[in-house]
Amino acid sequence: MYRDFTNFGQLILILVLTSLVISVQGKHAKPFEVIVGGRSSQVEAPISTPIAEALKPLIFADQRLAVVYPIIQKFKKIITSDPLGITKSWVGPDICKNYTGFYCESPPDNKSALALASIDFNGFQLSAPTLDGFLDQLPDLALFHANSNNFSGTLSASIAKLPFLYELDISNNQFSGPFPTAILGMNSLSFLDIRFNFFTGSVPPQLFTEPFDALFLNNNNFMQRLPDNIGSTRAFYLTLANNKFFGPIPRGIYKALASLTEILLLNNLLTGCLPYELGFLKEAVVFDAGNNLLTGPLPFSLGCLEKVEVLNFAGNYLYGMVPEVVCALGNLANLSLSDNYFTTIGPICWNLIKKGILDVRKNCIPGVPFQRSIVECVHFFQQPRYCPYRVTYNFIPCWLPNFKSPPLAATISDLAPSPS
């Protein structure tokens, strides 16, 4: 750029400024021309190396990465704590290779493109007041894992616009507010983990009709009656533990017999008697309903859970005999019935006690150590106890060569169908 200085005062000023620039920039300065009275002379221009680097154009491997670059940089600015120095790598255009926690792949709609496909922040201990404007603005994201950070706020409804997101894990953070209903209707989402946060209110019953493989909702502050349509879930893993769900375990849970392998209902406020229909959860490996307010006998139908390894009903108000058919389960590794009011066990169950598989401490079983006092037991049984469908509790709805059960009464017409 050229300018013609004819005023002597202006000439002196420009020469002084040029001298200062040259002394600061030294050998890194570049020449430019100053024209004085029609004559030109070259001096050094004030373009420093850092500025020159900043002015270089950013070259991205794909336009899709150019789109998410400013989104990442904006999110970086709101991070309030980064004890592991994770964000120091979030510099420059090479997101796929250099940015810790970011991973790229070809998106489903264009196999020749390269896009930000997944984020794994697990254990990074990052703190930020929100994920809004970041998570919901990454159009090609398929997986987002952010376990064990200090993210807070709520989830933006815009998350529903992410077409490829199928795994969302924001567990062990500081999120609050109601259940993020925006995730309902996201046909791509199959894995939801919001454990160990501060979500409140109720869980929409529609959640159990969505095509999830895993639902981890435990350790929040959900307070509601356990939804009657819980059996409609197609999930393999369903964890509702450590909330405030109340009411009985719905009899319709048997409808999930083809999928559920792990059911965690412990540490809630569940009441009522155990439904006979639990025996139809033929894929169950873990069933845990410990530390609730459940009562009644243990259904013999549990002896049909041939794959089950862990059964936990400790810390309830269950009573009666511990069924031998349950103790005879072939894959059983842990049967926890402590802190109840059982009164009778047979030889098969005795054998499990000796092996350390069965725990019946704090019950009312004569001759077994570490039981409740007689006073406690008498006081409990002085109160009237009633369970509906009592006829079903001794019925075994599957064929077991060493056990038989009496036929169900013909008057019981609304029971779950027998498994084929």
Secondary structure, 3 states (H helix, E strand, C coil): CCCEECCHHHHHHHHHHHHHHHHHHHHHCEEEEEEECCEEEEEEECCCHHHHHHHCCCCCCCHHHHHHHHHHHHHHHHCCECCCCHHHHCCCCCHHHHCCCEEEECCCCCCCCCEEEEEECCCCCCEECCCCCCHHHCCCCCEEECCCCEEEECCCHHHHHCCCCCEEECCCCEEEEECCHHHCCCCCCCEEECCCCEEEECCCHHHHHCCCCEEECCCCEEEEECCHHHHHCCCCEEECCCCEEEECCCHHHHHHCCCCCEEECCCCEECCECCHHHHHCCCCCEEECCCCCCEECCCHHHHHCCCCCEEECCCCEEEEECCHHHHCCCCCCEEECCCCEEEECCHHHHHHHHHCCEECCCCCCCCCCCCCCHHHHHHHHCCCCCCCCHHHHHCCCCCECCECCCCCCCCCCCCCCCCC
